[in-house]
Structure formats: structure tokens, C-alpha cells
Amino acid sequence: MAQTETQEETFTLDEVLSALKVVHRLILWNDDVNSFEHVIRCLMKYLDYSEPQSEKIAWTVHNEGKCAILEGSFTEMEVYRKILQQEGLTVSVD
């Protein structure tokens, strides 16, 4: 019986993520629970937005009901969704 040799191919996380190429958006939704200050703090802490950028996003969410706050791979958006959800924010991946 002949033995077949298989060669395993490995990829880095960056290679896998760049191969996916599909852009997903992280959506922040308005709610009656979180204060402007809390939303702004979270955006600055986790997404590295400046205070003016974070305030603008908070007002957009307040006035329009939602705002896309980040774009990237599904995996990356899921990580941020979980982090922000643990902070009590209402977020989803689109």
C-alpha cells in the first residue's frame, strides 16, 4: 500500500482576515440606558476616537437612532461588539 504524504499549509491571522475581504460594520444603537458620557468614554477607550469624534457619534446615535462606528472583517467587528456589549452598549454587526 502506497503512503501518501500530505503537506500542511499554515496561514497567519492577518493572511486569513485579508483573504476574507468582506467589509462589515459595527453599529451602535440608541438606548435609554447609557449616558452620553459613558458612550463617549467607551468610544475613546476602546476605539481610540478623539473626544470631539466620540461626541459627534453620540449625537448621531441620539438623533438618528444608530451609527456605524467601525468597519472591518467580521471577526474584528465581533471582538469589538463583545467588548462594547460588556460595557452595556447596544451594538450589532452589519
SERO-4910 file (N, C-alpha, C, O; in steps of 0.05 Angstrom, whole numbers):
BEGIN
 pado doro    nc1    nc2    nc3   cac1   cac2   cac3    cc1    cc2    cc3    oc1    oc2    oc3
  Met    A     17    -24      0      0      0      0     18     25      0     36     28     17
  Ala    A     13     43    -18     29     67    -21     21     87      1     -3     90      7
  Gln    A     41    100     12     35    120     32     34    148     19     51    155      3
  Thr    A     13    162     25     10    189     14     20    209     34     12    209     58
  Glu    A     38    227     26     47    248     43     30    273     39     26    282     17
  Thr    A     21    284     61      6    309     58     22    331     71     35    327     92
  Gln    A     22    353     58     36    376     69     15    396     80     -4    404     66
  Glu    A     19    404    105      1    423    118      9    451    111     32    458    113
  Glu    A    -11    467    103     -6    495     97    -16    512    120    -39    508    129
  Thr    A      0    530    130     -9    547    152    -10    576    142      5    585    125
  Phe    A    -29    591    154    -33    619    148    -32    635    174    -40    626    195
  Thr    A    -23    660    172    -24    678    195    -53    688    197    -68    687    177
  Leu    A    -60    699    220    -87    711    224    -91    733    204   -112    735    192
  Asp    A    -71    750    200    -73    772    181    -78    763    152    -94    775    138
  Glu    A    -65    741    144    -70    730    118    -98    720    114   -111    724     94
  Val    A   -108    707    135   -136    696    134   -156    719    133   -174    719    117
  Leu    A   -152    739    150   -170    762    151   -169    778    125   -190    787    116
  Ser    A   -146    783    114   -144    798     89   -156    783     66   -166    795     47
  Ala    A   -156    756     68   -168    740     47   -198    742     47   -211    738     26
  Leu    A   -210    747     70   -239    749     72   -250    773     57   -271    771     43
  Lys    A   -236    795     59   -242    820     44   -270    831     46   -275    854     37
  Val    A   -288    818     58   -316    828     61   -316    848     84   -307    842    106
  Val    A   -327    872     79   -327    893     99   -353    891    115   -375    891    104
  His    A   -350    890    141   -373    890    159   -372    916    176   -351    928    179
  Arg    A   -395    924    185   -396    949    201   -406    943    229   -424    926    233
  Leu    A   -394    957    248   -403    955    276   -423    978    280   -416   1002    276
  Ile    A   -447    972    288   -468    992    291   -474    997    321   -478    978    336
  Leu    A   -473   1022    328   -480   1030    356   -509   1040    355   -516   1058    339
  Trp    A   -526   1029    372   -555   1036    373   -561   1054    396   -548   1052    417
  Asn    A   -581   1071    393   -591   1088    414   -605   1071    435   -619   1051    428
  Asp    A   -603   1078    460   -618   1064    481   -624   1085    503   -614   1107    502
  Asp    A   -641   1077    521   -649   1096    542   -633   1090    568   -640   1100    590
  Val    A   -612   1075    566   -597   1066    589   -570   1081    593   -564   1090    615
  Asn    A   -555   1084    572   -528   1095    574   -527   1125    571   -541   1137    554
  Ser    A   -511   1137    587   -508   1166    586   -489   1174    563   -473   1157    554
  Phe    A   -490   1198    554   -472   1208    534   -443   1204    543   -426   1196    527
  Glu    A   -438   1210    568   -411   1209    579   -400   1180    577   -377   1176    570
  His    A   -417   1161    584   -408   1133    583   -402   1124    554   -382   1112    549
  Val    A   -420   1131    535   -416   1124    507   -389   1137    497   -373   1124    484
  Ile    A   -386   1162    503   -362   1177    495   -337   1164    506   -317   1160    492
  Arg    A   -337   1158    532   -314   1145    545   -307   1118    532   -284   1113    527
  Cys    A   -328   1102    526   -323   1076    513   -311   1079    485   -293   1065    478
  Leu    A   -322   1098    470   -311   1102    443   -282   1111    444   -266   1103    427
  Met    A   -275   1128    463   -248   1137    465   -230   1115    475   -207   1112    465
  Lys    A   -239   1100    495   -223   1079    507   -217   1055    488   -195   1046    486
  Tyr    A   -238   1045    476   -236   1020    460   -231   1025    431   -218   1008    418
  Leu    A   -241   1047    419   -238   1051    391   -219   1073    384   -214   1080    361
  Asp    A   -207   1085    405   -187   1105    401   -196   1130    386   -181   1144    373
  Tyr    A   -222   1137    389   -233   1161    378   -225   1185    396   -222   1181    420
  Ser    A   -223   1208    384   -218   1232    400   -244   1240    414   -265   1229    407
  Glu    A   -243   1258    433   -267   1267    447   -287   1280    428   -311   1273    429
  Pro    A   -278   1298    410   -297   1310    391   -310   1290    372   -334   1291    366
  Gln    A   -294   1270    363   -305   1249    346   -326   1232    361   -347   1226    350
  Ser    A   -320   1226    386   -338   1210    402   -363   1225    408   -385   1213    407
  Glu    A   -362   1250    413   -386   1267    418   -403   1268    393   -428   1265    395
  Lys    A   -391   1271    370   -406   1272    345   -421   1245    340   -444   1245    333
  Ile    A   -407   1223    345   -420   1196    343   -443   1194    362   -465   1184    355
  Ala    A   -439   1202    387   -460   1201    408   -485   1217    399   -507   1208    403
  Trp    A   -481   1240    388   -503   1257    379   -517   1244    355   -541   1245    353
  Thr    A   -501   1232    336   -513   1219    313   -531   1196    322   -553   1193    312
  Val    A   -521   1180    341   -537   1158    352   -562   1168    366   -584   1157    362
  His    A   -559   1189    381   -582   1201    395   -603   1211    375   -627   1206    379
  Asn    A   -595   1225    354   -613   1237    335   -624   1218    314   -647   1221    305
  Glu    A   -607   1199    305   -615   1182    283   -621   1153    292   -631   1137    276
  Gly    A   -616   1147    317   -622   1120    327   -600   1100    325   -600   1080    339
  Lys    A   -581   1105    307   -558   1087    304   -536   1101    289   -540   1122    277
  Cys    A   -512   1089    290   -489   1100    275   -469   1077    271   -463   1062    289
  Ala    A   -458   1075    246   -436   1057    241   -411   1069    253   -403   1091    246
  Ile    A   -398   1054    271   -376   1066    285   -349   1053    277   -328   1064    285
  Leu    A   -349   1031    262   -325   1018    255   -330    999    231   -352    988    229
  Glu    A   -310    996    214   -312    978    191   -288    959    191   -266    967    198
  Gly    A   -293    935    183   -271    915    181   -281    887    176   -304    884    167
  Ser    A   -265    868    182   -273    840    179   -294    833    200   -297    846    221
  Phe    A   -310    812    194   -330    803    213   -317    795    240   -328    803    261
  Thr    A   -295    781    239   -281    773    263   -273    797    280   -278    797    305
  Glu    A   -262    817    268   -253    841    282   -278    855    294   -277    864    317
  Met    A   -299    858    279   -323    872    288   -336    856    312   -346    869    331
  Glu    A   -335    830    311   -346    813    333   -330    818    359   -342    819    380
  Val    A   -304    821    357   -288    827    381   -297    853    393   -301    854    418
  Tyr    A   -299    874    377   -307    900    388   -336    900    398   -343    913    417
  Arg    A   -353    884    384   -382    882    392   -383    871    421   -397    881    438
  Lys    A   -368    850    425   -368    837    452   -357    855    473   -368    857    495
  Ile    A   -336    870    467   -324    888    486   -344    910    494   -349    916    517
  Leu    A   -356    922    473   -375    945    478   -401    935    492   -412    949    508
  Gln    A   -409    910    485   -433    899    498   -427    895    528   -445    899    544
  Gln    A   -403    887    535   -396    883    563   -397    910    578   -401    910    602
  Glu    A   -394    931    563   -396    958    575   -425    968    577   -430    990    586
  Gly    A   -443    951    567   -472    958    568   -482    972    543   -506    980    542
  Leu    A   -465    976    522   -475    989    498   -490    970    481   -485    946    481
  Thr    A   -509    980    465   -524    964    446   -511    966    419   -512    987    406
  Val    A   -498    944    411   -483    944    386   -490    918    370   -497    898    382
  Ser    A   -487    920    344   -491    897    327   -472    898    303   -460    920    298
  Val    A   -468    876    290   -450    875    266   -468    872    242   -486    855    241
  Asp    A   -463    889    223   -479    890    198   -462    881    175   -471    880    152
***
